[in-house]
Amino acid sequence: MKRTHILLSFLLVASGLLLTACDRELLETIPNDRLSESLFWKTENDARLAANSLYTDLDSTNLISWDAMTDIAHTNQPFDVQAYVELGQYDATSSKVFGEWAKAYKGVRACNYFLENVDKVVTTNSALINQFKGEAKALRAYQYLKLASLFGDVPLVTTAISLDDSRALTRTPIAQVWDFVDKELSDAAGLLPTTYAAADKGRITKGAAIGLRARANLLAGRYQQAADAADQVMKLGIYGLNDSYEKLFSYAAENNKEVLLDRQFIKDTYPVNTFNLLGPYSQKSAQSTYVPTKALADMYETTAGKLITDPSSGYDPANPYANRDPRLRFSNFLTGDPLPSGITFRPEPNSGTADAVGNTYIASTTGFNIKKYVNAEDYANPANNGINIILLRYAEILLIYAEAKIELNQLDASVLTAINTVRNGRTDVKQPSISSTATQAELRTIVRRERAVELAFEGVRLFDIRRWKIAETVIPGPVYGITYKAANGALTTVEVVAVNRTFDKSRHYLWPIPQKERNLTPTLSQNPGW
């Protein structure tokens, strides 16, 4: 069930309670585009509306764009803002850099304003007000998690500061930001319920707050805290894998037991544009904006549980996508797949179809298309979708737990259980279990690959390759796509024309602080190399 009344309330209050955001004044004091305090913050319903509005600052399809700045996906549109980051052609003036900074601080500012004013509401239901405070704390921590991951040291602002104060901000050391995120999520979990009634589905729960705490500590390299938080989620006993991976990103599976946190949408009222964004060019107005790469496809094992480079894997170069981990086909449109319109996907350059590589810049330049969130129900109106975007799910919790334990060298049976549950705990994914004789180094490689294939196009890869310090290895070079049989019978691999990615390890592991902000706040230092 969709949270219809909550989503509608987003639209009612967004213009009044949220920063509409002059570029120059992201962190300034209460703006005059908010509702008057003489009229608002009076009733319990005011508090609810204000809390609801905070969810509009959660990420949605921009998660997919983050993967398109890594090795597993490619920004198909040459002038899309992600393309410049993907190619290493960005700096402190780039719109993508400023856009992510501005969006996150917009969310921070809204949460700060909420927390400073919600106690003005007159109500006898203190438990509800505390719940709303827990939501605001968790959502504020969500934004700082992202800011720290992208920029490192960032201003840690927890109050609605004055304009003058905002001009004297300095960057807080990242360790202190992670401390704040960890405590904020811990405090939030103590204020939030484990579950909600159906009408409130989509609100952040205790499990979501603890799950975000697990993610934050993993990103911070605080492995014991990450393992402990993931274990807390597991012991809540209310989450599990959705029975079908193939259906996980469909309307039928919304609000299933695997989802800890999502961004909820409703057709017509509060829509999202996933079908047009991701679908193959032949599907009405679909744009193939972000497309998978050969690097990702090659990470999926064969059904024998072996990499395609293993001579005993059963891999057939002439039929490269047969007998592979089912998640390959569940996550990616592959040659021969049926499409929502009823036609067959034929992206080979010599196929003569609308989807053929090279037919138009809108057709996938790799010959792969993302399948997650592209649902046949949306074909009739491809710009008006209502699918929820998953921000955190139980499979990630299992992989956080496994990775943290591996890094701690705590190689007990629970590590294998967590990994193997992801590999074969669904009715339609049955990859062979990992052997109990695997070493720490082998398990590290396995869990990193599992994160890539299980969580593809869910916005985690960018942060993974940065924290593992492998971006300098996996990003540089050409982008490759499908392997197909050319007219002369030779097996040929698509190479994306005029794309050669670069990654400068001396500066690209952190984004630059946006120049717009530094022009207004000279006390903000810059990251090395920028």
FITI-895906 format. One record per residue (C-alpha): residue in one letter; y, x, z. Coordinates in steps of 0.001 Angstrom, whole numbers, plus 500000, padded with zeros to 6 digits. Last residue first. Layout:
<atoms>
AYXZ ...
</atoms>
This chain:
<atoms>
W520947541631493762 G518656544552494467 P518328543900498178 N519288540356499310 Q522985539566499707 S525042539194502903 L526762535946503848 T530016536785505666 P531970536192502457 T531388532424502773 L533051530660499847 N532262533320497251 R528938533933498976 E527946530293498548 K528778530210494858 Q526966533535494438 P523680531980495462 I521709534228497867 P519354536119495589 W515674535139495393 L513191537221497309 Y510079538924495932 H512101539538492788 R514084542502494118 S512305545867494047 K509118544300492683 D510837543573489370 F508805540939487570 T508840540466483816 R507392537811481543 N507073538237477827 V507447535038475867 A508427535244472205 V505419533259470949 V502851531965473418 E499566533687472603 V496716531402471606 T493261532944471745 T491109533185468628 L487358532931468054 A486733533752464407 G485381531068462089 N487747531850459219 A489718528663459926 A490175529682463562 K487809528701466385 Y489650528088469633 T490635529878472847 I493409528135474728 G496538529729476142 Y498103533123476750 V501402534182478297 P502558537737477567 G503264540354480228 P504355540568483849 I503257537846486312 V499912538875487821 T500655542439488964 E504216542300490321 A503372538879491753 I500598540449493852 K502579540898497077 W500273538502498967 R503387536729500297 R504859536494496795 I501647535451495066 D501145532676497605 F504718531364497605 L504743530755493874 R501180529401493986 V501890526632496510 G503697524017494408 E500976521456493774 F500327522394490150 A496984524049491019 L495891523410494612 E492108523643494169 V492223526284491439 A494756528689492932 R493841528133496584 E490188528697495752 R491092531990494086 R492805533193497236 V489858532005499323 I487389533936497168 T489345537201497081 R489767537176500871 L486087536314501283 E485104539362499244 A487403541639501265 Q486085540250504570 T482508540696503392 A480214537978502018 T476772537863503655 S477052534165504586 S476970533339500886 I479569530992499428 S478237527552498590 P477586526548494994 Q480250524361493331 K479585520651493718 V482770518804492768 D482278515125491776 T480927513616495008 R483169515778497153 G482392518430499777 N481286521114497322 R483942523795497000 V486441522459499560 T483695521978502138 N482369525405501191 I485620527087502163 A485906525350505550 T482217525764506389 L482314529428505386 V485166530061507807 S483565527970510555 A480459530179510445 D482341533126511940 L484325535824510175 Q487160536386512622 N488590539288510625 L492102538061511506 E492876537932507791 I489663535971507261 K490535533544510049 A493943532896508504 E492441532402505054 A489798529941506271 Y492214527845508326 I494765527734505545 L491972526786503116 L490863523887505302 I494468522724505733 E494982522929501970 A491985520651501437 Y493530518229503938 R496625517487501923 L500312518373501889 L503090517412499467 I501280514776497398 I503527513043494858 N503071509254494940 I502573507524491594 G505109504844490685 N505906505696487096 N508738504462484874 A509321507016482117 P505905506491480494 N506117502716480243 A502933501564478488 Y501237504915479145 D501722504652482904 E498382502994483662 A496659505845481802 N497658508226484580 V499184511700484255 Y499563512706487930 K497201515692487578 K496301516238483918 I498498519230483124 N498359520160479471 F496611523068477756 G497193524257474195 T499406527094475400 T502605526091473599 S502171522480474643 A503878520204472132 I507616519873472721 Y508400523031470715 T506888521318467714 N503681521677465692 G503167525220466966 V500165524367469157 A498671521161467778 D499459518108469910 A500783516029467008 T497549516722465148 G496842519021462195 S493996520699464067 N494778524265462911 P496868525199465962 E494171523792468279 P495718521110470533 R493223518332469773 F493304515735472583 T491353512711471412 I493028509337470877 G492863506379473269 S496531506287474248 P495691507657477698 L494060510747476166 P490355511454475718 D489488515142476191 G488280517124473178 T490321520264473857 L491257520357477527 F493723518325479592 N493896520125482919 S493315519209486573 F490050517248486345 R488793519469483524 L489118522696485501 R488182520927488745 P484715520391487316 D483871524103487776 R482692525066484310 N479669524157482216 A481729523778479039 Y485309525031478819 P484660528197476813 N482420526812474074 A482297529824471732 P482898532150474664 D479805530704476412 Y479740531332480159 G476262531240481710 S477459533264484700 S474917536091484338 P477242538356482352 D479939537905485035 T483368537801483380 I483283533995483454 L483289534106487225 K480196532815488996 G479418529613490892 A476635528538488519 T478884525657487444 T481066528298485852 E484002529558487850 Y487610528500487384 M489953531484487432 D489891531824483633 A491678528498483224 L494512529722485452 A495174532888483475 K494710530894480265 T497869529014481144 P498776525512482264 V501793523608480890 Y505147522523482274 T507490520338480216 S504745518806478076 Q507390516239476954 A505776512792476849 S507721510210474834 K504711508363473376 Q501580510344474194 S501251512747471277 Y503363515340473114 P500797515754475901 G501786514411479340 L503581516440481981 L507194515293482319 N506783512002480489 F503873510953482692 T505428512284485907 N508762510448485716 V509219508947489177 P510288505433490051 Y512102503861493013 T512476500167492160 D510995499844488670 K507719501533489642 I507535502524493275 F507529506084494681 Q506285507856497791 R506714511543498544 D503529512661500274 L502276513994503583 L498868514312505235 V496873512985502277 E493102513487502440 K492319510102504031 N493707508167501059 N497292506940500862 E497078506632497068 A493567506946495638 A493639504031493174 Y497017505121491845 S495526508395490671 F496024511972491882 L492788512153493879 K490742510379491193 E489214513529489669 Y488787515119493094 S486605512201494172 D485429511501497730 N488869512235499149 L488493515114501544 G488884514428505243 Y491464513449507817 I491212511290510941 G489256513564513264 L492276515045515023 K490096518135515352 M490818519268511789 V494548519039512382 Q494281521098515556 D492145523652513716 A494909524062511147 A497364524688513990 D495086527281515610 A494400529059512325 A498119529266511504 Q499014530455515016 Q496357533156514754 Y497521534119511286 R501196534651511818 G501805535999508318 A504978533924507960 L503505531939505064 L500424531239507194 N502651530230510094 A504567527792507923 R501418526240506480 A499858525661509903 R503133524196511183 L503224521943508136 G499771520713509144 I500932520115512721 A503838518018511453 A501605516167508978 G499025515439511674 K501657514043514045 T502837511777511249 I505607511782508640 R506302508348507264 G504411507560504073 K502708504411505266 D505117502351507365 A504084498886506164 A500416499792506619 A500841500443510332 Y501287504062511267 T498962506889512306 T498925509880514655 P502264508950516156 L505172511406516326 L507109512776519291 G504789515609520323 A504295516584516682 A508059516944516348 D508231519453519195 S505528521582517561 L507255521253514205 E510571522380515676 K508920525186517591 D507253526647514492 V510306526171512291 F512564527820514884 D510290530824515293 W510060531111511488 V513865531167511310 Q513956533783514068 A511553535996512107 I513686535460508992 P516746537049510541 T519644534551510613 R522140534945507786 T525806534700508690 L528147531744508735 A531905532267508964 R533015529756506327 S530779527098507836 D532683527398511102 D535938526520509360 L534380523469507715 S533046522267511044 I529357522265511878 A527015519296511987 T524453521061514152 T521215522997513588 V522337525675511129 L520063528681510663 P521814530670507930 V519124532338505804 D517066535547506040 G514233535371503473 F515460533591500337 L512509531690498877 S510068531484501778 A512817531180504382 L514464528341502463 K511171526491501975 L510210526586505636 Y513808525713506498 Q513537522498504488 Y510250521439506072 A511690522253509512 R514452519703508881 L511830517138507850 A509834517783511008 K512893517485513244 A514065514314511500 E510636512683511819 G510398513622515487 K513845512158516101 F512698508926514450 Q509688508857516758 N511949509440519746 I514070506469518673 L510909504361518421 A509748505398521888 S513180504608523304 N512826500946522364 T515434499473524709 T518092499840522052 V521760500730521639 V522182503383518967 K524475506229519966 D521391508392520496 V520982508574516708 N524191510513516183 E523573514244516565 L519979514007515333 F521026512127512193 Y523812514546511325 N521492517527511711 C518846515804509585 A521353515083506798 R522609518660506939 V519137520115506668 G518318517903503675 K521493518931501868 Y520641522491502874 A517348522243501002 K518832520674497883 A521679523197497749 W519422526247498067 E516990524874495464 G519834524127493052 F521616527427493622 V518600529444492518 K517776527088489661 S521391527117488471 S521519530893488137 T524631532647489495 A522754534905491930 D520536536227489144 Y518009535115486565 Q516166536512483574 G512839537385485208 L510997535503482473 E509693532827484821 V513093532617486507 Y514794531984483159 A512167529432482166 Q512652527458485385 V516127526384484234 D514668524700481134 F516058526265477963 P512736527253476387 Q510904524005477262 N507280524903477951 T507772526386481387 H504411528103481864 A501639527691484396 I499094529761486332 D500903533126486345 T503941531938488291 M507320530321487585 A505611527229486188 D503985526817489607 W507446526200491043 S508119523575488369 I505186521549489679 L506805521306493092 N509963520058491330 T507971516858490730 S508658515701494299 D510339517588497122 L511636515792500177 D515368515092500332 T514954511339499841 Y512912511261503044 L516029511519505195 S517134508046504077 N514377506404506083 A515702507899509300 A519155506464508599 L517740503048507798 R515636503087510948 A518545504152513132 D520724501391511694 N517866498940512326 E517845499898515983 T521468498905516152 K524920500444516504 W524861503730514624 F527068502299511860 L530328500352511609 S532630502496513735 E530666505526512544 S531967504841509046 L529305505213506402 R529208508598504749 D531174509682501682 N533968511037503894 P531875514080504743 I530723515077508234 T531364518839508612 E530785521473505974 L527402522969505133 L527163522286501428 E530904522384500817 R531595524163497543 D528964522449495433 C530288519064496448 A527358517284497734 T526302513750497751 L525521514430501377 L523452511623502771 L524310508698505001 G526362506434502778 S525164506910499225 A521552507060500303 V521842503963502488 L520700501040500372 L518569503040497954 F516527504605500708 S516223501131502241 L514271500036499216 L511832502845499834 I511298501698503392 H510821498074502422 T508280498932499756 R506196501395501759 K503475501213499142 M500000500000500000 
</atoms>
